[in-house]
Structure formats: structure tokens, C-alpha cells
Amino acid sequence: MTVDAYGDLWPGCPVVFGVWDWWYPDAAGYVVVDPAYPYDLDVMEFEGRPLAVKSLPCILE
């Protein structure tokens, strides 16, 4: 899976618990992540294979 992350990506930021958006790959395994908020990413796997990407909103304080 190839992930292109656009927007305001903040790796390692504290995130809002229990809130996320799913982003799924197309048939070629390409995912574009572009939420309208600052975010961190989490790649979800199933049986060792990447399945989807979650964008997790950062806590802004």
C-alpha cells in the first residue's frame, strides 16, 4: 500500500480518543489522505497485510 498524506500531518501528536476517519486504498493499493484537520496516521492491518489508514484528529491546545 502506498500512502500520500496531504494537509496538516502532525506525526506523534496527542489525538482525540475514539475519533477517526477511514481512508481505503484503490485497486492498485494507493491511498490519499487529506482530512480538513491536523492529524496523525495509523495503518490498520489484517493478517499482516495493510487494509486501510485512519486519520486521527490532533488535540489542539
N, C-alpha and C positions, 0 to 999 in steps of 0.2 A: 504494500500500500504506500502510495506517495501522498504526503500531506502538504498543501500550500496554506500557510496561516497568514491571513491578512488582518488589517485592523490593529487594535491596541493589545498585542500579546504581551503579557507580563508573567513570564515563567517563574514559578515559585511563590506567587502572591498568595496571601490568605484568601480563601474563597468562601462564598456563601454556601452554607451546608444545605444539601438537598435540592439545589437548583442547578440545572444544566440544560444545554441544547445538544441534540444528537446531529452528527454530520456523517453521512454514509458515502462510501466510495461508489463510483460508477463501475461499469462492467470491466474497465481496464485497471481498476484499483486506485483511481485518482480521487482525492478528496480536497475540496476547497472549503476552508473555514473562514467565515467573515461575519462574526456577530457585531452588533451595534453597541458593545460594551467592552471595557477592559476585561481580559480573560486569561486563564491558564488552560492547558490542554491535558486530556487523559485519553490514551488509546485503550479501547476495550478489546480484549481478545477472547476467543472461544477455541478451546482445544489447541492452544499455541499459535493460532492464526489471528491476525488483526481483523476485527469485524467492523468497527466504527470508531469515531472520535467524539468525545464530549468536550464542549467548551464550558468552562466553569467560571461564572462571574466573580471577579475580584471584589473584596471588601474595600471600599474606598473611604478612608478616614484620615 
